[in-house]
Amino acid sequence: MCSLESQHARGDIGRGTSAARGAEGLARIVVAGAGAIGASIAYHLALAGADDVVLADVGVIAGGATGKAMGGVRQQFTTEAEVRLAQASVQLFRELGPPLFEAVGYLFLATTVGGVAELEQRRLVQADLGVPVEHVDPACIRGLHVDDVLSAVICRADGIADPPAVTHELVRRAAGLGVEVRERTDALRLPSDMLVIACGTHSRAIGLALDVDLPVRPLVRQLVDVGPVRDLPLDLPMTVEESGFHFRRVGSDRLRLAMGELEPRWDGPEEPDPALTTDWRRRLTARYPPAAGAPVVCAWAGLYDMTPDAHPVLGFVGGGVYAACGFSGHGFMQSPAVGEAVAAELLGLTPPFDLSPYRLERFDEGVLFPETLVL
């Protein structure tokens, strides 16, 4: 999580050109925000040869939204740009492996005729892009109640991860490559040639301090852990109902529940709603009867950094300022690919894939491509 002090030293920010001066380490790059996105950018900068990189956060590593995340990793999006980010990210998650990442799959269930059509339309888009998504008989998932399911698809290469642990691992690797890690430090007070804004919901405040208006708005999202649940299959996939209700295994005997809310809670506060917890436990009992009666272990709320089209803002937004924010709930799962691509662009290299769809200017130009599968 990032914030800023009202009187900050802006004089050292903006001295750089539109890109850092190459991988020889001639420019000092400060990454503001030590969540998954910031950690990945810092790590990939060091991998690419930058030798004067600082990763700074006013809090601690993974102390904001990353530490409260669901931890899903999926390639099943509705737009090509998002699928490409996810595909590139899965490679690093696979390399990390258990216990940081487990490829248990993402299972989507359709229970209405309209839901079946939408599911199939998404599957065709994803399959055309090379995502290994397939039809599956959901009855093969032990414990699931599927009498009402009309169609189901799964991508077995997707899975679940531990967001704080993954972020700490990326920071450990970055530090080992020479990145200076500064917790409890306001990045705006550090001298830099390039400042990278990767502060989630706090990115807009940082941007405004630098005369940049980033269209990022916080949206409250709640999660609930229940358990113990006996005989929980270790290969239970992340299961997503047509309604948006979804759940995953955590450890050996817990389930984590989440769902979008009918009445969006914009701008906080970050507080769980007991009525939602009650509703989700009911839904869980209907879909996964072995969890009936499992008590609530904990409930909490975090914030998505939403943009108007649910896609991030990636790119230079001013002299010596680069934005990497607005991930709309997908930042953790896309952080490996984003880190690699942003690092390349900062160093004046060619990114491994096209970042042009994510520029800030699209909002002024009306070139929007909304992502509809926001969980």
Beta strands, then each sheet from edge to edge (+ up, - down):
strand 1: 29-32
strand 2: 53-57
strand 3: 72-73
strand 4: 101-102
strand 5: 106-110
strand 6: 133-135
strand 7: 151-155
strand 8: 159-161
strand 9: 180-183
strand 10: 194-197
strand 11: 217-226
strand 12: 238-240
strand 13: 246-250
strand 14: 254-258
strand 15: 296-306
strand 16: 313-318
strand 17: 321-325
sheet 1: 9+ 2+ 1+ 10+ 17+ 16-
sheet 2: 3+ 8- 4+
sheet 3: 6+ 7- 5+ 12+ 13- 14+ 11- 15+
end
